[in-house]
Amino acid sequence: MLLLVPYVAAALFVVQSLCLKQFKKVGEHQGEPLLLHASYMLMIAVGFMTWTMLMAGPFTVSLSTFWIAIVYGADFALTMTVYSLAIRTGPLSTTSFCFSASMLLPVAASALFWQESFGYMKWLGVGLFMVSFYFILVYGKKQKTKRITRQWYGYAGLSFLLNGNLSVLSKLQQTMTERDETSVFMTIAFLAGCLFCVIGSAISSRIGRKNKLETSEPGAKMVLQNLATFVKYWPSIVGLALTTGIGNWIVVWLSGKLPGSYLFPTVNGGIIIGLVVVSRFLYKEHLSSRGWVGIIVGIAAMIAVSV
């Protein structure tokens, strides 16, 4: 039964992507919608804090869990920001491939630092996932691609490292003696992520005004605009809070219970295949024959890493 739980996380992250897709409609003059990201991170933190206090009463946190959570929150905020910039400056398909391929980092870390045994079938499964991602995300999409720039290479490379590092950090926390501090870990991590997004938004707005990229509107008017944006996108924000919070909690919790060679490829593979199916039925997006080859290879990869 535990082997099926990663697919629950994958399903939640598919819904997360659908909610995040709505943020693309936010006016570009506002820059990266960091305050929207901060709002759902704050909801997640409050939710985990309430859950922990109701279930266990006042809680304590070890120093190691505290600092890992701070780094995790900063990493999560940066990941969301850099990934969005990569999408804006380059082709979506290739960017998504780099983002998904970041599963190689926690898989490699599990083998190097936690001495997890890897059979040839699991290595075969990881390799098949990479082939599957490439066929689905690069060859499989029937769409025009943007020109790749030097700027995109930097953003895509950072998104690869940052996203992969999230799983490494969750594995690190869960392999320590404080693995029972999962809810506390998530509370601190998303509070930190919220704070970093707010700081980033303030810095971005200040730079924008100096460069005259934004209108010189009074502070009160900007606050009202942000409030109106929050009201407009509240269903997506609530959906992001639920799917991101529960999905990340599942991955962190499973990091100490399942081998990285199974957990991380299964979650990422489930997300990609799930998004393809959902896009086909909800948005009428079609794959080429190469894309369908990627789907078949992805299913074979899931079977291989399960052996």
Secondary structure in CASP SS format (residue, H / E / C, confidence):
PFRMAT SS
TARGET T0000
AUTHOR 0000-0000-0000
METHOD secondary structure of the structure
MODEL  1
M C 1.00
L H 1.00
L H 1.00
L H 1.00
V H 1.00
P H 1.00
Y H 1.00
V H 1.00
A H 1.00
A H 1.00
A H 1.00
L H 1.00
F H 1.00
V H 1.00
V H 1.00
Q H 1.00
S H 1.00
L H 1.00
C H 1.00
L H 1.00
K H 1.00
Q H 1.00
F H 1.00
K H 1.00
K H 1.00
V C 1.00
G C 1.00
E H 1.00
H H 1.00
Q H 1.00
G C 1.00
E C 1.00
P C 1.00
L H 1.00
L H 1.00
L H 1.00
H H 1.00
A H 1.00
S H 1.00
Y H 1.00
M H 1.00
L H 1.00
M H 1.00
I H 1.00
A H 1.00
V H 1.00
G H 1.00
F H 1.00
M H 1.00
T H 1.00
W H 1.00
T H 1.00
M H 1.00
L H 1.00
M H 1.00
A H 1.00
G C 1.00
P C 1.00
F C 1.00
T C 1.00
V C 1.00
S C 1.00
L H 1.00
S H 1.00
T H 1.00
F H 1.00
W H 1.00
I H 1.00
A H 1.00
I H 1.00
V H 1.00
Y H 1.00
G H 1.00
A H 1.00
D H 1.00
F H 1.00
A H 1.00
L H 1.00
T H 1.00
M H 1.00
T H 1.00
V H 1.00
Y H 1.00
S H 1.00
L H 1.00
A H 1.00
I H 1.00
R H 1.00
T H 1.00
G C 1.00
P C 1.00
L H 1.00
S H 1.00
T H 1.00
T H 1.00
S H 1.00
F H 1.00
C H 1.00
F H 1.00
S H 1.00
A H 1.00
S C 1.00
M C 1.00
L H 1.00
L H 1.00
P H 1.00
V H 1.00
A H 1.00
A H 1.00
S H 1.00
A H 1.00
L H 1.00
F C 1.00
W C 1.00
Q C 1.00
E C 1.00
S C 1.00
F C 1.00
G C 1.00
Y H 1.00
M H 1.00
K H 1.00
W H 1.00
L H 1.00
G H 1.00
V H 1.00
G H 1.00
L H 1.00
F H 1.00
M H 1.00
V H 1.00
S H 1.00
F H 1.00
Y H 1.00
F H 1.00
I H 1.00
L H 1.00
V H 1.00
Y H 1.00
G C 1.00
K E 1.00
K C 1.00
Q C 1.00
K C 1.00
T C 1.00
K C 1.00
R C 1.00
I C 1.00
T C 1.00
R H 1.00
Q H 1.00
W H 1.00
Y H 1.00
G H 1.00
Y H 1.00
A H 1.00
G H 1.00
L H 1.00
S H 1.00
F H 1.00
L H 1.00
L H 1.00
N H 1.00
G H 1.00
N H 1.00
L H 1.00
S H 1.00
V H 1.00
L H 1.00
S H 1.00
K H 1.00
L H 1.00
Q H 1.00
Q H 1.00
T C 1.00
M C 1.00
T C 1.00
E C 1.00
R H 1.00
D H 1.00
E H 1.00
T H 1.00
S H 1.00
V H 1.00
F H 1.00
M H 1.00
T H 1.00
I H 1.00
A H 1.00
F H 1.00
L H 1.00
A H 1.00
G H 1.00
C H 1.00
L H 1.00
F H 1.00
C H 1.00
V H 1.00
I H 1.00
G H 1.00
S H 1.00
A H 1.00
I H 1.00
S H 1.00
S H 1.00
R H 1.00
I H 1.00
G H 1.00
R H 1.00
K H 1.00
N C 1.00
K C 1.00
L C 1.00
E C 1.00
T C 1.00
S C 1.00
E C 1.00
P C 1.00
G H 1.00
A H 1.00
K H 1.00
M H 1.00
V H 1.00
L H 1.00
Q H 1.00
N H 1.00
L H 1.00
A H 1.00
T H 1.00
F H 1.00
V H 1.00
K H 1.00
Y C 1.00
W H 1.00
P H 1.00
S H 1.00
I H 1.00
V H 1.00
G H 1.00
L H 1.00
A H 1.00
L H 1.00
T H 1.00
T H 1.00
G H 1.00
I H 1.00
G H 1.00
N H 1.00
W H 1.00
I H 1.00
V H 1.00
V H 1.00
W H 1.00
L H 1.00
S H 1.00
G C 1.00
K C 1.00
L C 1.00
P C 1.00
G H 1.00
S H 1.00
Y H 1.00
L H 1.00
F H 1.00
P H 1.00
T H 1.00
V H 1.00
N H 1.00
G H 1.00
G H 1.00
I H 1.00
I H 1.00
I H 1.00
G H 1.00
L H 1.00
V H 1.00
V H 1.00
V H 1.00
S H 1.00
R H 1.00
F H 1.00
L H 1.00
Y C 1.00
K C 1.00
E C 1.00
H C 1.00
L E 1.00
S C 1.00
S H 1.00
R H 1.00
G H 1.00
W H 1.00
V H 1.00
G H 1.00
I H 1.00
I H 1.00
V H 1.00
G H 1.00
I H 1.00
A H 1.00
A H 1.00
M H 1.00
I H 1.00
A H 1.00
V H 1.00
S H 1.00
V C 1.00
END
